[in-house]
Amino acid sequence: MKIIKSVPYENLYFQESIIEDGNVNNVTEVGIVNVYDEIEYQTVLGFGGAFTESAAYNYAQLTDEQKQDFLKKTFSRQDGIGYNFGRTHINSCDFSLDIYTYVENGDTDLSTFNIDRDRKYIIPFIKDALQYCTDELMLFASPWSPPAYMKENESPIRGGKLKEEYKKVWARYYAKYIKAMAEEGIKISAITVQNEPNAKQSWESCSYSPEDERDFIELYLDPVLEEEGLGDIKIIVWDHNKERVYDRSKRIFTSEKVKNRVWGVGHHWYSGDHFEGLRLVHEQFGKELISSEICGTIHDDPVYLAERYGEEIFGDFSNFTSAFCDWNLMLSDKGGPFHNRSEKSTACAGVVLEDKSCGCHAPVIYDTESKKLVYTPIFYYIGHFSKYICRGAKRVATTQYNKNIRTIAFKNPDGKLVVVIMNLADRQLPATVRHNEVCTKIMMDAHSIVTVLI
């Protein structure tokens, strides 16, 4: 049995060892972690992060050697953690250098549409990543806001709703974006209707009620995608926190047509666990569940944050989530750049704004002083899943004996098992993996994570 262990408080990551199978008597009853691979659940789509303009900007500051190191460690399964799932944004988001759209103000027929802005940082970043991906990179795209002239508040920020007369134009905007990216050799497989439709942020945002989202899909987005030959593009709804994930889905899917057209439900982690809500969506609607964004602040202890990430991944996948997408792939040591997240970082074209008081964390940090890359504990905790659980794997049944021991298991397409175990306690705890009546004892260090390959 192969064991891969990380103990961040000891600065120990991905330490490999071999343990003899069946090293304890199979009648033991203490410290058991059961794995029942005959019971299968959802299929895994993948793991990854977001190609924001901020992440791409930081990537552009790297030396060629640093770029190669980052790409290999992030996207190669053999040499790194095997990311194969990602997100990007339509128009700007808060983790762009400033506010922008792809059209000139007031353009009602989208004749000025172009993605030149993305050609500077985002598109080169994605293209470089594609060269290192072991698997096909599945990308989805999310808008933060339509252009200001399309909105009732005449602004890209602080919510506001899409004007009725621009709904078809906005639907065509998605189609133009997907086609423009395809011309760059970048396949967009799915779109979310709106990032965080229930939030009125100081940065780009747009408000949709469940009925707004439902009707926009049925009357505009789906018909336009069909007209444009993009009927295969998957649609993801909600893309916001889990506390309303079931309520929102229930109201959107009052339209049978929309329920049949929508592929997935996206969810974020910022309002708490609410993992049971994911299970309800799965049980009632059978949709793909996508963990579409999580992050912490730049001030969070990275070990503490890595463990929170681990808890989120355990909770999400134990409740039928099929893909995990972190937020920014890379940020600076100040947690940026970004805009409109504070008074000091109000969007200003051509100015790179960073204000550490409201910066965010990322798995990889670019230290702007030392010019070095830092692979944080978050990177390795995600990697304990993403490196070993392949696309097409099936989650299988497990049981655990202690609230401090988290356990989840998957069967890869080749039939081999991957068991991930995390110890949240301040002390060492046993975890005896019991599979097909064979019991193999592993001692879990305090605040550690282990991947077991069977």
BELCORRA-V9277 format. One record per residue. RES is the residue in one letter. NEAR is the number of other C-alpha atoms within 8 Angstrom. Layout:
BEGIN
res->RES near->NEAR
res->RES near->NEAR
END
This chain:
BEGIN
res->M near->9
res->K near->10
res->I near->13
res->I near->12
res->K near->13
res->S near->13
res->V near->13
res->P near->11
res->Y near->7
res->E near->5
res->N near->6
res->L near->10
res->Y near->9
res->F near->8
res->Q near->9
res->E near->8
res->S near->7
res->I near->7
res->I near->9
res->E near->7
res->D near->8
res->G near->10
res->N near->9
res->V near->8
res->N near->7
res->N near->9
res->V near->4
res->T near->8
res->E near->5
res->V near->5
res->G near->9
res->I near->12
res->V near->13
res->N near->10
res->V near->12
res->Y near->10
res->D near->10
res->E near->6
res->I near->7
res->E near->9
res->Y near->9
res->Q near->9
res->T near->10
res->V near->13
res->L near->9
res->G near->13
res->F near->12
res->G near->12
res->G near->13
res->A near->13
res->F near->15
res->T near->15
res->E near->13
res->S near->15
res->A near->14
res->A near->13
res->Y near->10
res->N near->12
res->Y near->10
res->A near->8
res->Q near->6
res->L near->10
res->T near->6
res->D near->6
res->E near->7
res->Q near->9
res->K near->10
res->Q near->8
res->D near->8
res->F near->8
res->L near->12
res->K near->11
res->K near->11
res->T near->10
res->F near->15
res->S near->15
res->R near->12
res->Q near->7
res->D near->7
res->G near->11
res->I near->15
res->G near->16
res->Y near->17
res->N near->14
res->F near->15
res->G near->15
res->R near->14
res->T near->11
res->H near->12
res->I near->10
res->N near->11
res->S near->16
res->C near->13
res->D near->13
res->F near->13
res->S near->13
res->L near->16
res->D near->14
res->I near->13
res->Y near->6
res->T near->9
res->Y near->11
res->V near->11
res->E near->8
res->N near->7
res->G near->5
res->D near->9
res->T near->7
res->D near->5
res->L near->9
res->S near->7
res->T near->8
res->F near->9
res->N near->7
res->I near->9
res->D near->7
res->R near->7
res->D near->9
res->R near->9
res->K near->8
res->Y near->12
res->I near->13
res->I near->10
res->P near->9
res->F near->12
res->I near->10
res->K near->10
res->D near->9
res->A near->10
res->L near->9
res->Q near->6
res->Y near->10
res->C near->14
res->T near->10
res->D near->6
res->E near->7
res->L near->10
res->M near->10
res->L near->12
res->F near->12
res->A near->12
res->S near->13
res->P near->14
res->W near->15
res->S near->14
res->P near->13
res->P near->11
res->A near->11
res->Y near->9
res->M near->11
res->K near->14
res->E near->10
res->N near->8
res->E near->9
res->S near->11
res->P near->15
res->I near->13
res->R near->12
res->G near->13
res->G near->15
res->K near->10
res->L near->12
res->K near->9
res->E near->5
res->E near->5
res->Y near->10
res->K near->11
res->K near->10
res->V near->10
res->W near->10
res->A near->12
res->R near->11
res->Y near->9
res->Y near->9
res->A near->12
res->K near->9
res->Y near->10
res->I near->10
res->K near->8
res->A near->10
res->M near->11
res->A near->10
res->E near->7
res->E near->7
res->G near->7
res->I near->9
res->K near->9
res->I near->13
res->S near->9
res->A near->11
res->I near->12
res->T near->15
res->V near->12
res->Q near->14
res->N near->12
res->E near->11
res->P near->13
res->N near->8
res->A near->9
res->K near->11
res->Q near->9
res->S near->9
res->W near->12
res->E near->15
res->S near->18
res->C near->18
res->S near->12
res->Y near->11
res->S near->8
res->P near->10
res->E near->9
res->D near->8
res->E near->12
res->R near->12
res->D near->9
res->F near->10
res->I near->11
res->E near->11
res->L near->8
res->Y near->12
res->L near->12
res->D near->11
res->P near->9
res->V near->12
res->L near->14
res->E near->9
res->E near->7
res->E near->8
res->G near->6
res->L near->9
res->G near->8
res->D near->4
res->I near->10
res->K near->10
res->I near->12
res->I near->14
res->V near->13
res->W near->16
res->D near->15
res->H near->12
res->N near->12
res->K near->16
res->E near->10
res->R near->8
res->V near->15
res->Y near->12
res->D near->7
res->R near->10
res->S near->13
res->K near->8
res->R near->9
res->I near->13
res->F near->10
res->T near->8
res->S near->8
res->E near->7
res->K near->7
res->V near->13
res->K near->10
res->N near->7
res->R near->8
res->V near->11
res->W near->10
res->G near->12
res->V near->14
res->G near->14
res->H near->15
res->H near->12
res->W near->11
res->Y near->6
res->S near->7
res->G near->7
res->D near->9
res->H near->8
res->F near->10
res->E near->7
res->G near->12
res->L near->16
res->R near->10
res->L near->9
res->V near->13
res->H near->12
res->E near->7
res->Q near->6
res->F near->6
res->G near->7
res->K near->10
res->E near->11
res->L near->14
res->I near->13
res->S near->14
res->S near->14
res->E near->11
res->I near->11
res->C near->9
res->G near->9
res->T near->10
res->I near->13
res->H near->7
res->D near->9
res->D near->6
res->P near->9
res->V near->10
res->Y near->8
res->L near->11
res->A near->12
res->E near->12
res->R near->8
res->Y near->11
res->G near->11
res->E near->9
res->E near->10
res->I near->9
res->F near->11
res->G near->10
res->D near->12
res->F near->10
res->S near->8
res->N near->10
res->F near->13
res->T near->14
res->S near->13
res->A near->13
res->F near->14
res->C near->16
res->D near->13
res->W near->11
res->N near->12
res->L near->13
res->M near->14
res->L near->18
res->S near->12
res->D near->10
res->K near->12
res->G near->16
res->G near->15
res->P near->15
res->F near->16
res->H near->17
res->N near->12
res->R near->11
res->S near->9
res->E near->6
res->K near->7
res->S near->12
res->T near->10
res->A near->10
res->C near->7
res->A near->7
res->G near->6
res->V near->7
res->V near->8
res->L near->13
res->E near->12
res->D near->12
res->K near->9
res->S near->4
res->C near->10
res->G near->15
res->C near->13
res->H near->13
res->A near->16
res->P near->11
res->V near->12
res->I near->14
res->Y near->13
res->D near->11
res->T near->8
res->E near->4
res->S near->5
res->K near->8
res->K near->7
res->L near->9
res->V near->8
res->Y near->10
res->T near->11
res->P near->11
res->I near->15
res->F near->11
res->Y near->12
res->Y near->14
res->I near->10
res->G near->11
res->H near->14
res->F near->10
res->S near->14
res->K near->12
res->Y near->10
res->I near->11
res->C near->11
res->R near->10
res->G near->9
res->A near->12
res->K near->13
res->R near->14
res->V near->15
res->A near->13
res->T near->11
res->T near->8
res->Q near->11
res->Y near->8
res->N near->7
res->K near->6
res->N near->8
res->I near->13
res->R near->13
res->T near->13
res->I near->13
res->A near->13
res->F near->13
res->K near->14
res->N near->14
res->P near->10
res->D near->5
res->G near->6
res->K near->9
res->L near->11
res->V near->14
res->V near->12
res->V near->13
res->I near->12
res->M near->14
res->N near->15
res->L near->11
res->A near->10
res->D near->6
res->R near->7
res->Q near->10
res->L near->10
res->P near->9
res->A near->12
res->T near->12
res->V near->13
res->R near->13
res->H near->9
res->N near->5
res->E near->6
res->V near->10
res->C near->15
res->T near->13
res->K near->11
res->I near->8
res->M near->8
res->M near->13
res->D near->10
res->A near->12
res->H near->14
res->S near->13
res->I near->14
res->V near->13
res->T near->13
res->V near->12
res->L near->10
res->I near->8
END
